[in-house]
Every structure is written in structure tokens, then in C-alpha cells.
């Protein structure tokens, strides 16, 4: 074993290794690595790791796992999973050595799982290397070193400071400052020096200021007040830090208080307000729309006192803070992260901002007053941070358990699109392995679980080892809902014959973008973020590749920030341009409307059904181009508005779309263009629109969802 220090006894064991049969666990892992069954790899590796932790011969097992780790990248990942639980120092040595593995994914995996082991001083330099990389690598190293700070904090601090002194990259320096901010009081002087250093880069100073906001001393108070007098970035950061200190306690809860529920919900999306003004842009998608509508529905209930929705905003937004829960039943609190040194333009860049996100969540929760429960939904850094903060405050968690990323792996595997190379690329790019383990852990540990409707919704919990026998968890199947009243208001205001134009109206914007030669055609409408998973380029390709569709309808794509697109949005827009270049005559039938507030989306849905005189005819259809849709809120909204829908047969839509009646369910391998033509054939089907509307009203209204969640939340009050 490279770089490990072995005793003579260990060496003797290794020399006789050939005479010792491999353990059953190692052989099973080796078979798993060769199986090409990637859904099984995710599930079975966790089960085998649990068995490894119970081994009565940890030395032999550790040796076998070291051998396995040298047989390829996938084998190394499987070995790491089981090494974590092996009670022998060889496991620590092996995991430390794997921090120097040539494959980034293996280094990342080892850095992540070392946090579950006792501190190993020899691993600290390699973990600091990982910390400075950025993205999720930084987060894994940060979490491990923070866990180890309780036992070897002084050693970590000395090495971190030494690295900071010689590190030339400002982004790496800011990451090191983030670590100093969580590893003990002895770092106060260093943080103060960095915060006040006029020669230091602004982003690095801002990281130090943020950390100082949670440290109490007269010297720090004086420094923050001095910094708060500065203009722009640093002054605002200092004001935020001071504001955080003013709300450093958690208000006491009176058991005799018979008030209603106080609920907090979290999604790291921008533009979370009553209008969802940034809907469809960047990271503001369906979940953000859901939380805005759900917050309103919950706040209108007599048994709910307050709903706090936590999203992402600017530092100024964070300083302003949520309105007091004593004055209104609904408020929005913003968490700020990212700057010119360390971007946070895409969700993949969010991971490394874990310290700032934790501070922001903690500050908003304290500012809003006592809450009874925090609802987490995503397998992302916001959920990682929210779980940490809730634990520190003794706050119960409700977690919405979605079988994603498990379903992504299942879907790709079932279509024959995965081999070792593509599976490892998926794990590298989308962190599918870590996110799967995050979901599994929260499904076991959360106080309340909300499951998505499925034919066998409880099976997934058993499949991931989170069954409920002997557990105090409260579990319920909760269908997501839509705001039907918003659609009704849009319909009341809409008139196909209206001649009066309103400045800035979304329908006028759409009409102006349809060439004279293509007026009077029905619309194919698709709404969602400009993200590859939403399949916008797939919809464009299907429409452009079918001349009958090009001749008979216009395609309208709603989503994305077209003026200032993110890198992810640029990728999708470039893919659309490749499918349909600007010089292609068919491009005249494609309208890119960009992201719109939710009221605008409601108007577009209604207008696609009814048509608008001289601009487009009624009887359009709605298309969801995703290969897999976890639930499909936009599909439900389209159905409630009266549209025939085209949606993937994988995931949520198959539980509510009646194929051949209210919509067309399409397999990822099937021709999407044919499905769109079939959808137009259903538009005039007698009673179809009313059947869809009735189904949504009875099963998927936002009020129904709110009532189900309150029943799930209510027992949490006894835990506070």
C-alpha cells in the first residue's frame, strides 16, 4: 500500500495475503464494479458498506479494499464506501492515500468520506489542496476539516494560515478564510487582519467579514462598525455582519403557547417574491414557483401563524431582512453568497459557498422569530446547509423525499446509455453519488417525510434503507399543487377580441414577435428554465424536424434570461442555435420569450387555449421536453388551463396524464414531433378539458397540498 507506514505484523499479513481468501465483501464489491448495473451500484454499495462496518476481521478487509481501490476508478469509489466503516488504521491510511489519486472523482470521494473518520493529521495538507479547488471539492474538504477541528483544530489552523500566506489565487485565499471562520476562536486575530487589510482583494476581505459576524468581542464590534462606514461591497457586508450579531439568540418557546404553526421553507432561488419576478431565469424554476404559491396558501390558513420562505438575494436584500412575523403572516428572507472573486452563477458553483449559506439561513431564522419546522426539498447545498443549521438550533426538519438522482441513473441505465465512462462522468458532473447519499441520510434522519405520489410510494424508502419500522418519523404522501385561482384570474382578464394594448403586456410582446406571414397559427408552448434537463433544445429540434409542424404552428419557448444569460443558459441557447440557426427560414416560427413572472405565464397558458384575434388561433398544445420529470407542476398548470399536454412517461406525469385523452405520454426514445402532432389531434376531444380541470382541482390544488402539509407538520410543535 503506497505511502502507508506498516508494522512488521502488518507486513507479514500482506506477505501471506495470497494464502488468505478474499473476504466475501471485497468479492461482492469486485463483482459489482464489473456488473454494469449502475442503479445496483448505488444501492448495493451502501448495503455492503454497512456490512463492512460490522466486520470481525477489519485488517484483512482493509487490505482487500486497498487491493480493490487499485483496480480502476469505479472500484476505488466502491472501496472508499466500505473503507469508511472499517475499524482499522489501515482504512485511514488508505483513504488518505486516495486523496492523491490521479482521478478527481476519487479524490473528491475520499475527501467527502474522510469526514466520517477520526482525524488523520497526515491527510490535512491534501485536504487543503482539495479545499482550494472550488465547487463541491471545496465543500467536501471544508466539511471534513470542520469535523476534525474539534480534535486537531490547532494543527488545521496553523496549516491553513501557512497556506493562506503563500497562496496567490484570491479565490483559493477566500476558501481558506472560510475555513478559518469555523475552526475555533484562535482564528479571530487572523480574520480581523484580513478584514481590515486594504491591500487584500475585496472578495477575500468579504469572506473574513462574514465569518466575524458570528464572533462576539469588543474588538470585532469596533472593526465591523468601522468597516460598515465604507461604501458598496465591504460596507454592506459589514452591515450584514453587525445585523446578524443583533439577532444572535433563538427566542424561547413557551409550551403553553397555543399559537398556530410557524413554518420555514427553503429554496436557493433568486427573485422569490409574490410575483416570482425572475421566474424561468437562471435557477428560478418550478420549485421556486411552488414555494411562492404554497407560502401564500399556508399563510391563509387559520391554523398557521407565519410562513417564512428563504431564498437567494443580494447582500442588500439580506441586510433588509424578512418583515417581522408579528405583523404579517408571510415573509421572505434572503441569503447572499457569491462575488467577483468566487462566482455563484450556476448551482454547481453554489457548493463551495456552504459557510455563507449556513450563516445566511441561521440569520434569517433568528430574525424571523421562533419557527416550529424547516422544510427542505432539494438534494443541493441549501439542504446540506439547512440541515446543519436546523440541527444546531434544535429545529425539526421535514424533508421531501424525491427519488432523484436515483431516477436519473435508473432512466439512463434502462435506455442503455450508461457504461463505466458515462456513469463516472455523470457522477463527476452532477454529483449523483453524493446527492443520492444525502437523500438517503435525510430520509433516515428527518423528523417528517413528504413523499411524492407514486404507484408504490413507500417502496423507495425501503429501497434506500430508510424504512420506517421502529422509527418515530411521521411520513405522508403529499401531492404538489398549483394555484388554480391565478389561472382563473388570468382567464377572467383575458379576451381574445381585446383591441386595447397594454404597455409591456406579455401577450403584446408575443404578438409583436410573430411575423405577419405566420399570424393566425396555433401555438406550441413550453415553459421552464433554460437548463439541459428541461429539454428546450429537444422541443425545438422536434418541431423544426417536422415540416408539418413548422407549417401549421408556431413554437413559443418561455424561460431563460435572454439579456444576461448564465453559462448554463448560454449552453442551451447555443444548442437551439445549432438546431435552428438564425438564418434558417424556419426560425421565423420560433419565439423565445425569456423568463416571465408567474402571472404572465398564467396569461400565456390561457391565451394558448383561446387564441387571440389576428395574432394566433386557439387550440394550441403544451410540451414538456424533459427526458424525465420528477412531478411536473408546469404540466399540471397547462392541464388546468385547458391545454392538451405532451409529457415524459417517466416520473410524475404518468400518475395524472391520461394518455390519449388529456395528453400524450412519450418515452424518451420516441419521436417527440409525432407526440406533438398526436396532441393536436386530442384538442377537440369532447369533455377533455373539463376532465383535466376536474382532476387537477380534486387532487392537485395548492390548497389541498397546504392542508396535507399542515397535518404532517402539526406534530412537530410537540418537539419544540
Residue pairs with C-beta under 8 A, 6 or more apart in sequence:
1 14
1 63
1 66
1 90
1 93
1 94
1 97
2 97
3 93
3 96
3 97
3 100
4 90
4 93
4 94
4 97
5 93
6 14
10 59
10 90
13 59
13 60
13 63
14 63
17 63
20 60
22 30
22 64
23 55
23 57
23 60
23 61
23 64
25 48
25 51
25 52
25 55
25 61
25 64
25 82
26 61
26 64
26 65
26 67
26 68
28 44
28 48
29 45
29 48
29 65
29 68
29 75
29 78
29 79
29 82
30 68
30 71
30 75
32 40
32 41
32 44
32 45
32 48
32 78
33 41
33 68
33 71
33 72
33 74
33 75
33 78
35 41
36 418
36 419
36 420
37 413
38 409
38 412
38 413
38 418
38 423
39 406
39 409
39 410
39 413
41 74
41 78
41 423
42 406
42 409
42 432
42 433
42 436
43 463
43 464
45 77
45 78
45 81
45 82
46 81
46 437
46 440
46 464
46 465
47 465
48 78
48 81
48 82
49 81
49 82
49 84
49 85
50 85
50 465
52 61
52 65
52 82
52 83
52 85
52 86
53 84
53 85
53 86
53 87
55 61
55 86
55 87
58 86
58 87
58 88
58 91
59 88
59 90
61 82
61 86
61 88
62 83
62 86
62 88
62 90
62 91
62 94
63 90
65 79
65 82
65 83
65 86
65 91
65 94
66 79
66 90
66 94
68 75
68 76
68 78
68 79
69 75
69 76
69 79
69 80
69 83
69 94
69 98
70 76
72 420
73 103
73 105
73 106
73 420
73 424
74 420
74 423
74 424
76 98
76 101
76 103
76 106
76 109
77 105
77 106
77 109
77 427
77 433
79 94
80 95
80 98
80 106
80 109
80 110
80 113
81 113
83 91
83 94
83 95
83 113
84 91
84 95
84 113
84 116
84 117
85 116
91 117
92 117
92 118
92 120
92 123
93 120
93 122
95 110
95 113
95 114
95 117
95 120
95 123
96 110
96 114
96 120
96 122
96 123
96 126
98 106
98 107
98 109
98 110
99 107
99 110
99 111
99 114
99 123
99 126
99 127
99 129
99 130
100 107
100 126
101 107
101 110
104 137
104 428
105 424
105 427
105 428
107 126
107 130
107 137
108 130
108 136
108 137
108 140
109 433
111 126
111 127
111 130
111 137
111 140
111 141
111 144
112 140
112 143
112 144
112 434
114 120
114 123
114 127
114 144
115 140
115 143
115 144
115 147
115 148
118 151
119 147
119 148
119 151
119 152
121 152
121 155
124 145
124 148
124 152
124 155
124 156
124 159
125 159
127 141
127 144
127 145
128 141
128 145
128 159
128 160
128 163
128 176
130 137
130 138
130 140
130 141
131 137
131 138
131 141
131 142
131 145
131 175
131 176
131 179
132 138
132 163
132 167
132 169
132 172
132 175
132 176
133 141
134 171
134 175
134 342
134 349
134 352
135 348
135 349
135 351
135 352
136 348
136 351
136 352
136 431
136 434
137 352
138 175
138 351
138 352
139 351
139 352
139 354
139 381
139 384
140 434
142 175
142 178
142 179
142 182
142 352
142 354
142 355
143 354
145 156
145 179
145 183
146 179
146 182
146 183
148 156
149 156
149 157
149 182
149 183
149 184
153 183
153 184
153 186
154 184
154 186
156 179
156 183
157 180
157 183
157 184
157 186
157 187
160 176
160 179
160 180
160 183
161 180
161 190
163 176
164 173
164 176
164 177
164 180
164 190
167 173
167 176
170 201
170 203
170 204
170 341
171 203
171 341
171 342
173 201
173 204
174 201
174 203
174 204
174 206
174 207
174 341
174 342
175 342
175 352
177 191
177 194
177 204
177 207
177 208
177 211
178 207
178 211
178 355
178 356
180 187
180 190
180 191
180 208
180 211
181 187
181 191
181 207
181 208
181 210
181 211
181 212
181 214
181 355
182 211
182 355
185 215
187 211
188 212
188 215
188 217
188 219
188 220
191 208
191 211
191 212
191 215
192 208
192 212
192 219
192 220
192 223
194 200
194 204
194 205
194 207
194 208
195 205
195 208
195 209
195 212
195 223
195 227
196 223
196 226
196 227
197 205
201 341
202 233
202 234
202 339
202 340
202 341
203 339
203 340
203 341
203 342
204 341
205 234
206 233
206 234
206 237
206 339
207 356
209 224
209 227
209 234
209 237
209 238
209 241
210 237
210 240
210 241
210 355
210 356
210 359
211 355
212 220
212 223
212 224
212 241
213 224
213 240
213 241
213 242
213 244
213 245
213 359
213 363
214 244
214 245
214 248
214 359
214 362
216 245
216 248
221 242
221 245
224 238
224 241
224 242
224 245
225 238
225 242
227 234
227 235
227 237
227 238
228 235
228 238
228 239
228 242
229 235
230 238
233 315
233 339
236 315
236 316
236 319
237 315
239 319
240 315
240 318
240 319
240 336
240 363
243 319
243 321
243 363
244 359
244 362
244 363
247 363
247 366
247 367
248 366
249 366
250 366
250 370
250 393
251 369
251 370
252 370
253 370
253 720
259 305
260 301
260 302
260 303
260 304
260 305
261 303
261 304
261 305
261 372
261 373
261 710
261 713
261 714
261 717
262 304
262 305
262 306
262 307
262 308
262 325
262 369
262 370
262 371
262 372
263 298
263 304
263 306
263 307
263 308
263 371
263 372
263 373
263 375
263 713
264 307
264 308
264 309
264 310
264 365
264 368
264 371
264 373
264 374
264 375
265 291
265 294
265 295
265 307
265 308
265 309
265 310
265 374
265 375
265 377
266 309
266 310
266 311
266 361
266 374
266 375
266 376
266 377
266 382
266 383
266 386
267 287
267 288
267 291
267 309
267 310
267 311
267 377
267 378
267 382
268 283
268 311
268 312
268 335
268 347
268 350
268 357
268 378
268 380
268 381
268 382
269 278
269 283
269 284
269 285
269 287
269 288
269 311
269 312
270 278
270 281
270 282
270 283
270 284
270 311
270 312
270 313
271 277
271 278
271 279
271 281
271 284
271 288
271 311
272 284
272 288
272 291
272 292
272 309
272 311
272 312
272 313
272 332
272 334
273 292
273 332
274 292
274 296
275 597
275 598
275 599
276 284
276 288
276 289
276 292
276 597
276 598
277 597
278 284
278 561
278 595
279 285
279 288
279 289
279 595
279 596
279 597
279 598
279 601
280 527
280 528
280 529
280 530
280 558
280 559
280 560
280 594
280 595
280 596
280 601
281 529
281 559
281 560
281 561
281 569
281 594
281 595
282 345
282 529
282 561
282 566
282 568
282 569
282 595
283 312
283 346
283 347
283 529
284 529
284 595
285 528
285 529
285 531
285 534
286 528
286 633
286 634
287 377
287 378
288 311
289 598
289 633
290 480
290 481
290 633
291 309
291 311
292 309
292 598
293 481
293 482
293 483
293 486
293 598
293 702
294 481
294 702
294 705
294 706
294 709
295 307
295 309
295 330
296 330
296 483
296 702
297 481
297 483
297 702
297 703
297 705
297 706
298 304
298 307
298 706
298 709
298 710
299 306
299 307
299 329
299 330
300 329
301 706
301 707
301 710
303 710
303 714
304 329
304 710
305 325
305 329
306 325
306 328
306 329
306 330
306 331
306 368
306 369
306 371
307 329
307 330
307 331
308 322
308 325
308 331
308 332
308 333
308 364
308 365
308 368
308 371
309 330
309 331
309 332
309 333
310 332
310 333
310 334
310 335
310 361
310 364
310 365
311 332
311 333
311 334
311 335
312 334
312 335
312 336
312 337
313 334
313 335
313 336
314 334
314 336
315 336
317 334
317 336
318 333
318 334
318 335
318 336
318 360
318 363
318 364
320 334
321 333
321 334
321 363
321 364
321 367
322 331
322 332
322 333
322 364
322 367
322 368
323 331
324 331
324 368
324 369
325 331
325 368
325 369
326 369
331 368
333 364
333 365
333 367
333 368
334 360
334 364
335 356
335 357
335 360
335 361
335 364
336 356
336 360
337 344
337 350
337 353
337 356
337 357
337 360
338 344
338 345
338 349
338 353
342 349
342 352
342 353
343 349
344 350
344 353
345 566
345 567
346 566
346 567
346 568
347 380
350 357
350 380
350 381
350 382
351 381
353 381
354 381
354 384
354 385
357 381
357 382
357 385
358 385
358 388
358 389
361 382
361 385
361 386
361 389
362 389
362 392
362 393
365 371
365 374
365 389
365 393
365 395
370 720
371 395
372 396
372 713
372 716
372 717
372 720
373 395
373 396
373 397
373 398
373 447
373 448
373 713
373 716
374 386
374 389
374 390
374 395
374 396
374 397
374 398
375 397
375 398
375 399
375 400
375 450
375 709
375 713
376 382
376 383
376 386
376 387
376 397
376 398
376 399
376 400
376 442
376 446
377 383
377 399
377 400
377 402
379 402
379 404
379 405
379 435
379 436
379 438
379 439
380 435
383 399
383 438
383 442
384 438
386 397
387 397
387 442
389 395
390 396
390 397
394 720
395 720
396 447
396 448
396 716
396 719
396 720
397 442
397 445
397 446
397 447
397 448
398 446
398 447
398 448
398 449
398 450
398 709
398 712
398 713
398 716
399 442
399 443
399 446
399 448
399 449
399 450
400 449
400 450
400 451
400 452
400 478
401 439
401 442
401 443
401 449
401 450
401 451
401 452
401 460
401 461
401 466
402 439
402 452
402 630
403 439
403 452
403 460
404 628
404 630
405 430
405 432
405 435
405 436
405 439
406 436
406 439
406 460
406 464
407 628
407 630
407 650
407 651
408 426
408 430
408 432
408 628
409 418
409 423
409 426
409 432
409 436
411 627
411 628
411 650
411 668
412 418
412 422
412 426
415 668
415 669
418 426
426 432
427 433
436 464
439 464
440 464
440 465
440 466
443 449
443 461
443 464
443 466
444 465
444 466
446 473
447 472
447 473
447 474
447 716
447 719
448 473
448 474
448 475
448 476
448 712
448 713
448 715
448 716
449 461
449 473
449 474
449 475
449 476
450 476
450 477
450 478
450 709
450 712
451 457
451 458
451 460
451 461
451 475
451 476
451 477
451 478
452 477
452 478
452 479
452 480
452 630
452 631
452 652
453 477
453 479
453 652
453 655
454 460
454 655
455 655
457 477
458 468
458 475
461 467
461 468
461 475
468 475
474 712
474 715
476 708
476 711
476 712
478 705
478 708
478 709
478 712
479 699
479 700
479 704
479 705
479 708
480 631
480 633
480 636
480 700
480 705
481 700
481 701
481 702
481 703
481 704
481 705
481 706
482 633
482 636
482 637
482 640
482 696
482 700
482 701
482 702
483 598
483 702
484 640
484 696
484 697
484 701
484 702
486 598
486 599
486 602
487 602
487 605
487 606
487 637
487 640
487 641
489 602
490 599
490 602
490 603
490 605
490 606
491 606
491 641
493 603
494 603
494 606
494 607
494 610
496 607
496 610
496 611
496 612
496 613
496 618
497 613
498 612
501 508
502 508
506 593
506 596
506 600
506 603
506 604
507 603
507 604
507 607
507 612
507 615
509 593
510 556
510 591
510 593
510 604
510 607
510 615
510 616
511 612
511 615
511 616
513 591
513 593
514 554
514 591
514 615
514 616
515 588
517 588
518 554
518 588
518 589
519 614
519 615
519 616
520 614
520 615
520 616
520 617
521 552
521 553
521 554
521 589
521 616
521 617
522 552
522 553
522 554
522 608
522 611
522 616
522 617
522 618
522 619
522 620
522 621
522 680
523 553
523 554
523 555
523 556
523 608
523 616
523 620
524 539
524 543
524 549
524 553
524 554
524 555
524 556
524 620
524 621
524 622
524 623
524 676
525 556
525 558
525 604
525 605
525 608
525 620
525 621
525 622
525 623
525 638
525 643
526 536
526 539
526 555
526 556
526 557
526 558
526 559
526 622
526 623
526 624
526 625
527 558
527 559
527 601
527 604
527 622
527 634
527 638
528 534
528 536
528 558
528 559
528 624
528 626
528 634
529 559
529 560
529 595
530 536
530 559
530 560
530 561
530 565
530 568
530 569
530 572
530 573
531 568
531 569
531 572
532 568
532 571
532 572
532 575
533 626
533 627
534 559
534 625
534 626
535 624
535 625
535 626
535 627
536 557
536 559
536 572
536 576
536 625
537 572
537 575
537 576
537 579
537 625
538 625
538 627
538 672
539 555
539 557
539 623
539 625
539 672
540 555
540 557
540 576
540 579
540 580
540 590
541 579
541 672
542 549
542 623
542 625
542 671
542 672
542 673
542 675
542 676
543 549
543 550
543 553
543 555
543 589
543 590
543 673
543 676
544 550
544 579
544 580
544 584
544 586
544 590
545 673
546 673
546 674
546 676
546 677
548 677
549 555
549 673
549 676
549 677
550 586
550 589
552 680
553 589
553 620
553 680
554 589
554 590
554 591
554 616
555 589
555 590
555 591
556 591
556 593
556 604
556 608
557 576
557 590
557 591
557 592
557 593
558 593
558 594
558 595
558 596
558 601
558 604
559 594
559 595
560 569
560 572
560 573
560 592
560 594
560 595
561 569
561 594
561 595
562 573
562 592
562 594
563 594
565 573
576 590
576 592
580 586
580 587
580 590
581 587
593 604
596 604
601 637
602 637
602 641
605 622
605 637
605 638
605 641
605 643
606 641
606 642
607 616
608 616
608 618
608 620
608 621
608 622
608 641
608 643
609 618
609 619
609 620
609 641
609 642
609 643
609 689
610 618
611 617
611 618
611 619
611 620
619 680
619 683
619 684
620 643
621 643
621 644
621 645
621 646
621 676
621 679
621 680
621 683
622 634
622 635
622 638
622 639
622 643
622 644
622 645
622 646
623 645
623 646
623 672
623 676
623 679
624 632
624 634
624 635
624 645
624 646
624 647
624 648
624 653
625 672
626 648
627 648
627 650
627 668
628 648
628 650
628 651
628 668
629 635
629 647
629 648
629 650
629 651
629 652
629 653
630 651
630 652
631 651
631 652
632 647
632 651
632 652
632 653
635 645
635 647
635 653
635 657
635 663
636 656
636 696
636 700
638 645
639 645
639 656
639 657
639 662
639 663
639 692
639 693
639 695
639 696
640 692
640 693
640 696
640 697
642 689
642 692
642 693
644 662
644 663
644 664
644 679
644 680
644 682
644 683
644 688
645 653
645 657
645 662
645 663
645 664
645 679
646 663
646 664
646 666
646 672
646 675
646 676
646 679
647 653
647 657
647 663
647 664
647 665
647 666
648 665
648 666
648 667
648 668
649 659
649 665
649 666
649 667
650 667
650 668
653 663
653 665
654 665
656 695
656 696
656 699
656 700
657 663
657 664
657 665
658 691
659 665
660 682
661 682
661 685
661 688
661 691
662 682
662 688
662 691
662 692
662 695
663 679
663 682
663 692
664 675
664 676
664 678
664 679
664 682
666 672
666 675
682 688
